[in-house]
Amino acid sequence: MTIATIPLTIRVQSTYITGDFFNRTIDVTVPPPTPGADLDEWATDELLTYTGEGDQYSGVEAIYQATVVASPARPDLIGITASGQG
């Protein structure tokens, strides 16, 4: 049986060139990594979408980070981090 999605709790940090910094913890539901998948690539594809602070910061240079802090169905994912800049 294939699991379509898994619940995670992630910590999201967004640091903007303006000096504004946001740190949130949110619950999300995402597709799990496929067997043999590169977990860093999976995290980049699935977790970075939850970063950012909306239209107010659109076009403002930032560094983003999302880290899995809880994963009941896949405890091996705890600590996996995705980072990006844009």
PATI-411549 format. One line per 8 residues: number of its first residue (from 1); their letters; for each residue y negated, z, x negated of N, C-alpha, C, O, CB. Coordinates in nm, 4 decimals. Glycine has a CB too. Layout:
BEGIN
NUM	a	Y/Z/X/Y/Z/X/Y/Z/X/Y/Z/X/Y/Z/X ~ ...
***
This chain:
BEGIN
1	mtiatipl	0.1179/0.0000/-0.0839/0.0000/0.0000/0.0000/-0.1252/0.0000/-0.0890/-0.1376/0.0824/-0.1796/0.0007/0.1224/0.0958 ~ -0.2157/-0.0913/-0.0628/-0.3400/-0.1012/-0.1379/-0.4497/-0.0247/-0.0652/-0.4655/-0.0373/0.0562/-0.3806/-0.2489/-0.1582 ~ -0.5248/0.0541/-0.1400/-0.6368/0.1283/-0.0823/-0.7590/0.0379/-0.0860/-0.7966/-0.0115/-0.1923/-0.6632/0.2628/-0.1595 ~ -0.8218/0.0157/0.0307/-0.9364/-0.0749/0.0391/-1.0625/-0.0125/-0.0200/-1.1393/-0.0799/-0.0887/-0.9615/-0.1144/0.1840 ~ -1.0836/0.1154/0.0065/-1.2012/0.1844/-0.0474/-1.1644/0.3286/-0.0803/-1.0659/0.3825/-0.0298/-1.3199/0.1798/0.0534 ~ -1.2455/0.3897/-0.1661/-1.2270/0.5303/-0.2002/-1.3617/0.6017/-0.1922/-1.4657/0.5428/-0.2218/-1.1643/0.5456/-0.3418 ~ -1.3593/0.7292/-0.1519/-1.4841/0.8057/-0.1505/-1.5124/0.8626/-0.2897/-1.4219/0.9090/-0.3590/-1.4771/0.9198/-0.0456 ~ -1.6386/0.8582/-0.3283/-1.6832/0.9154/-0.4552/-1.8109/0.9942/-0.4324/-1.8851/0.9683/-0.3377/-1.7053/0.8049/-0.5616
9	tirvqsty	-1.8355/1.0892/-0.5187/-1.9680/1.1498/-0.5288/-2.0216/1.1069/-0.6639/-1.9558/1.1238/-0.7666/-1.9641/1.3087/-0.5136 ~ -2.1431/1.0504/-0.6627/-2.2027/1.0038/-0.7874/-2.3394/1.0686/-0.8090/-2.4114/1.1000/-0.7143/-2.2155/0.8504/-0.7869 ~ -2.3723/1.0873/-0.9356/-2.5062/1.1330/-0.9736/-2.5817/1.0098/-1.0211/-2.5371/0.9388/-1.1113/-2.5015/1.2458/-1.0858 ~ -2.6959/0.9855/-0.9592/-2.7769/0.8680/-0.9892/-2.9081/0.9130/-1.0524/-2.9777/0.9993/-0.9989/-2.8032/0.7838/-0.8610 ~ -2.9406/0.8541/-1.1660/-3.0664/0.8845/-1.2338/-3.1430/0.7543/-1.2548/-3.0882/0.6548/-1.3022/-3.0414/0.9573/-1.3699 ~ -3.2708/0.7575/-1.2184/-3.3594/0.6431/-1.2380/-3.4820/0.6929/-1.3131/-3.5519/0.7829/-1.2664/-3.3992/0.5760/-1.1010 ~ -3.5079/0.6344/-1.4291/-3.6218/0.6730/-1.5122/-3.7113/0.5504/-1.5287/-3.6698/0.4485/-1.5839/-3.5751/0.7287/-1.6521 ~ -3.8348/0.5620/-1.4798/-3.9272/0.4489/-1.4797/-4.0261/0.4570/-1.5947/-4.0568/0.5655/-1.6441/-4.0020/0.4422/-1.3478
17	itgdffnr	-4.0759/0.3410/-1.6369/-4.1719/0.3331/-1.7465/-4.2996/0.4104/-1.7149/-4.3740/0.4472/-1.8058/-4.2053/0.1876/-1.7768 ~ -4.3252/0.4349/-1.5876/-4.4427/0.5113/-1.5441/-4.4291/0.6597/-1.5747/-4.5259/0.7352/-1.5654/-4.4655/0.4919/-1.3952 ~ -4.3062/0.7014/-1.6119/-4.2787/0.8429/-1.6349/-4.2113/0.9091/-1.5166/-4.1671/1.0236/-1.5264/-4.4060/0.9154/-1.6670 ~ -4.2028/0.8384/-1.4043/-4.1351/0.8934/-1.2867/-3.9845/0.8980/-1.3119/-3.9269/0.8044/-1.3674/-4.1668/0.8092/-1.1598 ~ -3.9220/1.0079/-1.2703/-3.7790/1.0299/-1.2909/-3.7191/1.0817/-1.1613/-3.7741/1.1722/-1.0986/-3.7530/1.1296/-1.4081 ~ -3.6072/1.0249/-1.1216/-3.5391/1.0665/-0.9996/-3.3935/1.0960/-1.0329/-3.3293/1.0202/-1.1057/-3.5501/0.9576/-0.8887 ~ -3.3421/1.2052/-0.9799/-3.2045/1.2484/-1.0014/-3.1480/1.2864/-0.8652/-3.1949/1.3814/-0.8026/-3.1959/1.3689/-1.1035 ~ -3.0472/1.2123/-0.8190/-2.9878/1.2388/-0.6879/-2.8359/1.2445/-0.7015/-2.7775/1.1847/-0.7918/-3.0298/1.1300/-0.5848
25	tidvtvpp	-2.7742/1.3172/-0.6106/-2.6291/1.3163/-0.5980/-2.5981/1.2651/-0.4589/-2.6465/1.3193/-0.3595/-2.5665/1.4588/-0.6230 ~ -2.5166/1.1597/-0.4521/-2.4882/1.0973/-0.3230/-2.3387/1.0704/-0.3080/-2.2664/1.0538/-0.4061/-2.5676/0.9664/-0.3078 ~ -2.2949/1.0667/-0.1829/-2.1575/1.0300/-0.1496/-2.1552/0.8821/-0.1142/-2.2375/0.8350/-0.0357/-2.1018/1.1170/-0.0319 ~ -2.0607/0.8093/-0.1721/-2.0473/0.6664/-0.1478/-1.9004/0.6335/-0.1232/-1.8115/0.7129/-0.1539/-2.1033/0.5840/-0.2671 ~ -1.8772/0.5170/-0.0680/-1.7421/0.4648/-0.0506/-1.7400/0.3260/-0.1122/-1.8183/0.2392/-0.0735/-1.6994/0.4615/0.1012 ~ -1.6508/0.3049/-0.2077/-1.6470/0.1791/-0.2826/-1.5029/0.1315/-0.2985/-1.4096/0.2104/-0.2835/-1.7138/0.1959/-0.4210 ~ -1.4841/0.0034/-0.3287/-1.3498/-0.0431/-0.3626/-1.3047/0.0219/-0.4935/-1.3849/0.0351/-0.5860/-1.3462/-0.1982/-0.3743 ~ -1.1797/0.0621/-0.5029/-1.1316/0.1209/-0.6286/-1.1135/0.0124/-0.7344/-1.1043/-0.1059/-0.7016/-0.9982/0.1966/-0.6062
33	ptpgadld	-1.1086/0.0524/-0.8598/-1.0789/-0.0474/-0.9628/-0.9367/-0.1003/-0.9448/-0.8466/-0.0271/-0.9040/-1.0968/0.0129/-1.1048 ~ -0.9188/-0.2270/-0.9756/-0.7852/-0.2844/-0.9681/-0.7043/-0.2367/-1.0887/-0.7622/-0.2023/-1.1917/-0.7913/-0.4402/-0.9628 ~ -0.5726/-0.2342/-1.0775/-0.4906/-0.1918/-1.1914/-0.5224/-0.2760/-1.3152/-0.5265/-0.3988/-1.3087/-0.3403/-0.2024/-1.1568 ~ -0.5443/-0.2090/-1.4257/-0.5739/-0.2770/-1.5510/-0.7190/-0.3193/-1.5683/-0.7549/-0.3776/-1.6706/-0.4882/-0.3958/-1.5627 ~ -0.8028/-0.2904/-1.4689/-0.9437/-0.3301/-1.4766/-1.0172/-0.2511/-1.5842/-0.9816/-0.1372/-1.6142/-1.0125/-0.3105/-1.3410 ~ -1.1186/-0.3119/-1.6410/-1.2077/-0.2429/-1.7340/-1.2951/-0.1499/-1.6504/-1.3731/-0.1966/-1.5674/-1.2950/-0.3447/-1.8189 ~ -1.2829/-0.0195/-1.6712/-1.3536/0.0774/-1.5870/-1.5046/0.0726/-1.6055/-1.5792/0.1021/-1.5121/-1.3042/0.2169/-1.6164 ~ -1.5505/0.0359/-1.7242/-1.6948/0.0224/-1.7448/-1.7502/-0.0931/-1.6613/-1.8561/-0.0805/-1.5998/-1.7264/0.0004/-1.8944
41	ewatdell	-1.6792/-0.2043/-1.6594/-1.7220/-0.3185/-1.5779/-1.7166/-0.2838/-1.4298/-1.8078/-0.3178/-1.3544/-1.6343/-0.4417/-1.6066 ~ -1.6090/-0.2155/-1.3874/-1.5984/-0.1736/-1.2478/-1.7171/-0.0859/-1.2100/-1.7787/-0.1068/-1.1055/-1.4660/-0.0983/-1.2234 ~ -1.7497/0.0120/-1.2939/-1.8607/0.1028/-1.2641/-1.9926/0.0267/-1.2556/-2.0738/0.0530/-1.1668/-1.8702/0.2130/-1.3709 ~ -2.0142/-0.0662/-1.3461/-2.1368/-0.1466/-1.3420/-2.1449/-0.2248/-1.2116/-2.2496/-0.2276/-1.1470/-2.1428/-0.2430/-1.4623 ~ -2.0349/-0.2880/-1.1731/-2.0332/-0.3688/-1.0505/-2.0488/-0.2851/-0.9245/-2.1180/-0.3264/-0.8314/-1.9046/-0.4475/-1.0425 ~ -1.9856/-0.1682/-0.9200/-1.9800/-0.0907/-0.7957/-2.0827/0.0217/-0.7847/-2.1213/0.0574/-0.6734/-1.8449/-0.0328/-0.7810 ~ -2.1277/0.0780/-0.8952/-2.2122/0.1976/-0.8879/-2.3608/0.1709/-0.9080/-2.4440/0.2392/-0.8482/-2.1671/0.2961/-0.9895 ~ -2.3956/0.0732/-0.9908/-2.5380/0.0511/-1.0175/-2.6152/0.0068/-0.8937/-2.7375/0.0193/-0.8887/-2.5543/-0.0522/-1.1264
49	tytgegdq	-2.5447/-0.0443/-0.7951/-2.6116/-0.0846/-0.6712/-2.6793/0.0330/-0.6008/-2.7685/0.0125/-0.5185/-2.5115/-0.1497/-0.5771 ~ -2.6382/0.1546/-0.6318/-2.6945/0.2743/-0.5675/-2.8136/0.3325/-0.6437/-2.8683/0.4353/-0.6037/-2.5870/0.3805/-0.5538 ~ -2.8537/0.2686/-0.7517/-2.9679/0.3175/-0.8291/-3.0973/0.2572/-0.7767/-3.0955/0.1660/-0.6941/-2.9505/0.2846/-0.9783 ~ -3.2079/0.3083/-0.8248/-3.3390/0.2569/-0.7852/-3.3973/0.3373/-0.6708/-3.3264/0.4087/-0.6000/-3.3292/0.1104/-0.7458 ~ -3.5265/0.3242/-0.6545/-3.5979/0.4043/-0.5544/-3.6688/0.3192/-0.4495/-3.7613/0.3666/-0.3836/-3.6987/0.4936/-0.6226 ~ -3.6267/0.1956/-0.4338/-3.6783/0.1133/-0.3257/-3.7984/0.0278/-0.3619/-3.8347/0.0137/-0.4787/-3.7140/0.1993/-0.2127 ~ -3.8594/-0.0292/-0.2576/-3.9680/-0.1257/-0.2737/-4.0856/-0.0715/-0.3538/-4.1519/-0.1468/-0.4252/-4.0163/-0.1702/-0.1392 ~ -4.1114/0.0561/-0.3428/-4.2235/0.1185/-0.4133/-4.2132/0.0961/-0.5649/-4.3150/0.0892/-0.6338/-4.2283/0.2693/-0.3822
57	ysgveaiy	-4.0913/0.0849/-0.6158/-4.0701/0.0684/-0.7596/-4.0186/-0.0712/-0.7951/-3.9764/-0.0958/-0.9082/-3.9724/0.1732/-0.8097 ~ -4.0224/-0.1609/-0.6989/-3.9790/-0.2980/-0.7243/-4.0658/-0.3591/-0.8341/-4.1886/-0.3560/-0.8257/-3.9861/-0.3834/-0.5945 ~ -4.0031/-0.4135/-0.9348/-4.0757/-0.4754/-1.0443/-4.1212/-0.3793/-1.1526/-4.1841/-0.4220/-1.2494/-4.1928/-0.5457/-0.9909 ~ -4.0912/-0.2501/-1.1392/-4.1283/-0.1510/-1.2404/-4.0090/-0.1324/-1.3344/-3.8986/-0.1015/-1.2893/-4.1707/-0.0142/-1.1742 ~ -4.0306/-0.1509/-1.4628/-3.9232/-0.1376/-1.5621/-3.8605/0.0019/-1.5553/-3.9311/0.1022/-1.5441/-3.9773/-0.1651/-1.7046 ~ -3.7278/0.0070/-1.5624/-3.6582/0.1351/-1.5502/-3.5251/0.1320/-1.6238/-3.4718/0.0260/-1.6567/-3.6360/0.1703/-1.4028 ~ -3.4736/0.2513/-1.6481/-3.3373/0.2706/-1.6971/-3.2622/0.3426/-1.5860/-3.3102/0.4416/-1.5308/-3.3336/0.3524/-1.8336 ~ -3.1440/0.2917/-1.5540/-3.0636/0.3455/-1.4446/-2.9298/0.3955/-1.4980/-2.8742/0.3403/-1.5929/-3.0416/0.2386/-1.3351
65	qatvvasp	-2.8797/0.5016/-1.4346/-2.7487/0.5546/-1.4713/-2.6821/0.6099/-1.3460/-2.7457/0.6773/-1.2649/-2.7608/0.6647/-1.5815 ~ -2.5539/0.5807/-1.3313/-2.4740/0.6347/-1.2216/-2.3438/0.6877/-1.2806/-2.2740/0.6162/-1.3526/-2.4465/0.5260/-1.1110 ~ -2.3113/0.8140/-1.2498/-2.1933/0.8805/-1.3050/-2.1083/0.9362/-1.1921/-2.1603/1.0007/-1.1010/-2.2339/0.9932/-1.4026 ~ -1.9780/0.9119/-1.1972/-1.8862/0.9684/-1.0983/-1.8710/1.1175/-1.1281/-1.8313/1.1557/-1.2382/-1.7465/0.8953/-1.1009 ~ -1.9032/1.2021/-1.0289/-1.8902/1.3471/-1.0474/-1.7777/1.4062/-0.9627/-1.7333/1.5181/-0.9885/-2.0216/1.4161/-1.0131 ~ -1.7311/1.3322/-0.8618/-1.6157/1.3762/-0.7825/-1.5442/1.2530/-0.7290/-1.6072/1.1561/-0.6866/-1.6595/1.4707/-0.6654 ~ -1.4117/1.2587/-0.7317/-1.3298/1.1475/-0.6852/-1.1939/1.2015/-0.6416/-1.0983/1.1994/-0.7192/-1.3140/1.0391/-0.7962 ~ -1.1849/1.2501/-0.5170/-1.0600/1.3118/-0.4718/-0.9378/1.2198/-0.4824/-0.8294/1.2655/-0.5187/-1.0756/1.3567/-0.3294
73	arpdligi	-0.9540/1.0917/-0.4512/-0.8410/0.9990/-0.4524/-0.8066/0.9491/-0.5924/-0.6925/0.9107/-0.6185/-0.8707/0.8815/-0.3629 ~ -0.9047/0.9493/-0.6824/-0.8847/0.8992/-0.8190/-0.9562/0.9891/-0.9185/-1.0617/0.9520/-0.9699/-0.9354/0.7537/-0.8323 ~ -0.9001/1.1084/-0.9472/-0.9657/1.2007/-1.0400/-0.9886/1.1419/-1.1791/-1.0742/1.1901/-1.2531/-0.8840/1.3257/-1.0523 ~ -0.9131/1.0383/-1.2151/-0.9318/0.9747/-1.3458/-1.0675/0.9052/-1.3587/-1.1083/0.8698/-1.4693/-0.8208/0.8742/-1.3704 ~ -1.1375/0.8855/-1.2473/-1.2678/0.8191/-1.2512/-1.3830/0.9151/-1.2807/-1.4938/0.8717/-1.3120/-1.2931/0.7492/-1.1199 ~ -1.3568/1.0453/-1.2707/-1.4631/1.1437/-1.2951/-1.5149/1.1278/-1.4381/-1.4380/1.1242/-1.5341/-1.4112/1.2895/-1.2712 ~ -1.6457/1.1184/-1.4491/-1.7101/1.1019/-1.5791/-1.7419/0.9579/-1.6153/-1.8189/0.9334/-1.7082/-1.6239/1.1598/-1.6843 ~ -1.6842/0.8621/-1.5436/-1.7158/0.7216/-1.5697/-1.8636/0.6994/-1.5385/-1.9123/0.7408/-1.4333/-1.6250/0.6254/-1.4846
81	tasgqg	-1.9339/0.6344/-1.6296/-2.0782/0.6143/-1.6158/-2.1138/0.4676/-1.6331/-2.0609/0.3984/-1.7201/-2.1547/0.6995/-1.7179 ~ -2.2049/0.4220/-1.5478/-2.2618/0.2877/-1.5612/-2.4097/0.3026/-1.5913/-2.4776/0.3870/-1.5327/-2.2390/0.2020/-1.4318 ~ -2.4594/0.2208/-1.6826/-2.6011/0.2237/-1.7179/-2.6570/0.0828/-1.7116/-2.5866/-0.0152/-1.7359/-2.6226/0.2849/-1.8587 ~ -2.7844/0.0749/-1.6786/-2.8502/-0.0546/-1.6741/-2.9992/-0.0397/-1.6949/-3.0547/0.0698/-1.6863/-2.8223/-0.1242/-1.5420 ~ -3.0623/-0.1517/-1.7225/-3.2067/-0.1523/-1.7429/-3.2632/-0.2736/-1.6715/-3.2023/-0.3805/-1.6701/-3.2436/-0.1538/-1.8950 ~ -3.3780/-0.2560/-1.6136/-3.4379/-0.3696/-1.5448/-3.5731/-0.3393/-1.4900/-3.6359/-0.4260/-1.4292/-3.3503/-0.4154/-1.4353
***
